[in-house]
Amino acid sequence: EAKMSPTQKNKATNYHLGTLKAKLAKLRNELLIEQGGGGGGGPSEGFDVARLGDARVALIGFPSVGKSTLQCKLTGTESEAAAYEFTTLTCIPGTMHYKGSKVQVLDLPGIIEGAAHGKGRGKEVIACARNADAILIVLDAGKEGLNRHREILETELETVGIRLNQRPPDVTFNKKSTGGVRFSSTVPLTKLGPDPEKLALQIMREYRITSADLLAREDITVDQLVDVIVGNRVYKPCCYFYNKIDTITIEEVDQLARMPHSLVGSVHKRFNVGEPDEDDALKAMIWRYLGLTRIYTKRKGQHPDLAEPVVLSAIRKGTTVKALCQNVSTHMLRDFNFAMVWGKSAKHSPQRCGINHPLEDEDVVQVVTKTNSQQRQDKNYQAMVQGFSDKYHKKKAEARKRKQGRLRR
């Protein structure tokens, strides 16, 4: 970092800066592995919380910014809240009900600067953040102007390989055992200096990669190239909630509200935050960043079931007809024939669609499975029938053994 700071950024120094960034990323990764203990059979990092609901959101922030009170308003879960720091010492889960979905909200202990390197309980908190579908960073509006809490938290998450509000670069990277390095691109690479291939080879040499195929389909930066080669980065949607805006002036509120991916409010004064059963701006923002979609199912000749929608997540399995079948039943996916779709994703109502048709919020879907004659034409039909027969006879034999055991007693 000391070598990088005085170096000017231009095309002539791109190769030198790229090499330094690769070395820095490698050293940080080695430092984190050493502090983690190397995986020698000890207890795993993070809090042991069962995954429930349609999505998971992690609350990240410094101590005493109002995370526990905010979770209580979102989910109705009683969490200890007090005027002193580090009130929450472990992960407290809760469930937010919104638009027919169930979103798991994790209230995590407050972290401090240096959490990525093990200060406080930072490593456990960050491990939970890596497993969440989205991150909600809670900030104290009264302290943000002086303490740069947002910048510090972004740096801590960036250090451990969490990329906020970024999408994975369109780059294909495959390691090989032999054959050398093949570098190619479909677009001009203007951000990697005059010789992108030389820079890519030098970065791979830092990680002792001698044989690989790399294909870039977009104009990537040096940092994105390093992330692709390292391969342990996760990309998470993140929104920022500035709490306690009742303690600052209206000019400061306006300045914070104009920050990207941000929402201002006050849990105590109920600005943009309501009760657990109320619709408010923060719940709507979380729903939008999670990419959730409600799908109503329909049987043939009946009205659609509008009481319990199937909630699909663009982050987990996607929002296609295939994801809907996976959520309902694996047998439905195996016997899928076509789907009838009513709603915004259909060009006309109803529209006959295939398994890869993308769905939109509040669509109505009727899945039509294959008939018996169509299933018999499947090349895997005999193996499927044999599997059902073996399962039936195995279950029958186990029932006979249990009956004989009861008779002997």
Secondary structure, 3 states (H helix, E strand, C coil): CCCCCCCCCCHHHHHHHHHHHHHHHHHHHHHHHHHCCCCCCCCCCCCCCCCCCCEEEEEECCCCCCHHHHHHHHHCCCCCCCCCCCCCCCCEEEEEEECCEEEEEEECCCCCCCHHHCCCCHHHHHHHHHHCCEEEEEEEHHHHHHHCHHHHHHHHHHHCCEEECCCCCCEEEEECCCCCEEEEECCCCCCCCCCHHHHHHHHHHHCCCCCEEEEECCCCCHHHHHHHHHCCCEEECEEEEEECHHHCCHHHHHHHHCCCCEEECECCCCECCCCCCCCCHHHHHHHHHHCEEEEEECCCCCCCCCCCCEEEECCCCCCEHHHHHHHHCHHHHHCEEEEEEECCCCCCCCEEECCCCECCCCEEEEEEECCHHHHHCCCCHHHHHHHHHHHHHHHHHHHHHHHHHHHHC
